[in-house]
């Protein structure tokens, strides 16, 4: 079976977004931004990371279309572009809870 180019491009774009999410620091950043926009000067101390490291992760999230930003004087403000990403992360958390529950059930029968 040959996959059409449109579907292949869709899979590539999905993989790019999932790859951007596949790093704990980036998930911390998104957790911090889920309640609203923040200046980069607030983000790096809040997640206890170096500014250069946080900036690298913010760039990856922005390039993948997950975040947006604007400059206000010397400040750069970031926010989540598509709130659906939070639903995706919540879905992963639910999967982890279900897996933990299944493991507890298995262990209770030992």
C-alpha positions in Angstrom: 0.0 0.0 0.0 1.3 3.4 -1.0 0.7 6.3 1.4 -0.3 9.6 -0.2 1.9 12.6 0.2 -0.7 14.6 2.2 -1.0 11.8 4.8 2.7 11.4 5.0 3.2 15.1 5.7 0.5 14.9 8.4 2.4 12.1 10.1 5.6 14.1 9.9 4.0 17.2 11.4 2.4 15.1 14.2 5.8 13.5 14.9 7.4 17.0 15.1 4.9 18.1 17.7 5.3 15.0 19.7 9.0 15.2 19.6 8.9 18.7 20.9 6.8 17.5 23.8 9.0 14.6 24.5 11.3 16.4 26.9 10.6 17.0 30.7 11.8 20.7 30.7 9.4 21.5 27.8 6.6 19.9 29.7 7.5 22.0 32.8 7.4 25.1 30.6 3.9 24.2 29.3 2.7 23.4 32.8 3.8 26.9 33.8 2.2 28.5 30.8 -1.1 26.7 31.0 -2.6 29.4 33.1 -1.5 32.3 30.9 1.4 34.1 29.4 4.7 34.7 31.1 7.9 36.6 30.5 11.0 34.4 29.8 12.4 36.2 32.9 9.7 34.5 35.0 10.0 31.1 33.3 13.6 30.2 34.0 13.6 30.9 37.7 10.2 29.2 38.1 11.4 25.9 36.7 14.9 26.3 38.2 16.8 26.2 34.9 19.5 28.4 33.3 18.1 31.1 31.0 20.1 29.8 28.0 18.7 26.3 28.4 15.1 27.6 28.8 15.5 29.8 25.7 16.6 26.8 23.7 13.5 24.8 24.8 11.2 27.8 24.2 12.6 28.1 20.6 11.8 24.4 20.0 8.3 24.8 21.3 7.8 27.9 19.2 9.2 26.4 16.0 6.8 23.4 16.4 3.8 25.7 16.6 3.1 25.1 20.3 4.0 28.5 21.6 3.8 32.1 20.4 5.7 35.1 21.7 5.9 38.9 21.5 8.5 41.5 22.6 7.6 44.2 25.1 10.6 46.4 25.3 13.4 44.1 26.5 11.0 41.4 27.7 9.9 38.5 25.6 6.4 37.1 26.6 5.4 33.5 25.7 2.0 31.8 25.7 0.5 28.6 24.5 -0.7 29.0 20.9 -3.1 26.0 20.9 -4.6 25.0 24.2 -5.2 21.5 22.7 -1.7 20.6 23.7 -2.8 20.8 27.3 -5.5 18.3 26.6 -2.9 16.0 24.9 -0.7 16.2 28.0 -3.7 15.5 30.3 -4.5 12.5 28.1 -0.9 11.2 28.7 -1.4 11.7 32.5 -4.6 9.8 32.4 -2.8 6.9 30.5 -0.2 6.9 33.3 -2.8 6.8 36.0 -4.6 3.9 34.3 -1.3 2.0 33.9 -0.5 2.5 37.6 -4.0 1.3 38.6 -3.6 -1.8 36.4 -0.2 -2.5 38.0 -1.8 -2.2 41.5 -4.5 -4.6 40.6 -2.0 -7.1 39.3 0.2 -6.8 42.4 -2.8 -7.2 44.7 -3.3 -10.7 43.3 0.2 -11.8 44.2 
